[in-house]
Amino acid sequence: MIKLQKIKINGKEAEGVSVNTENTFVLIIKAKKGFLGCGYFDVNTANKVGDAAAIVTGVKTFDDMLNSNVVKVSEKAKEIGVKEGMKGREALRLMF
């Protein structure tokens, strides 16, 4: 099953996508300049293609993602101010 959801942060809209796999969920929230992804995503790939990506782990919902601490950050995300340890919500704010 694929679920799409609009996520509002400070009056701006991001797009959330949840995909059920056989054993887990794959979650991503896409903003204008980058994305917040679950642990299923690899920051090394984001670095190779030049995407701004922040990764949170141990999440099952979009709310979990927004309230969890970022554990990995791509180089492009670092350039716009995203840092490990900040909440997912704060990382997304920098990606608008």
Order of alpha helices (4+ residues) and beta strands (2+ residues): beta-beta-beta-beta-alpha-beta-alpha-beta-alpha-alpha
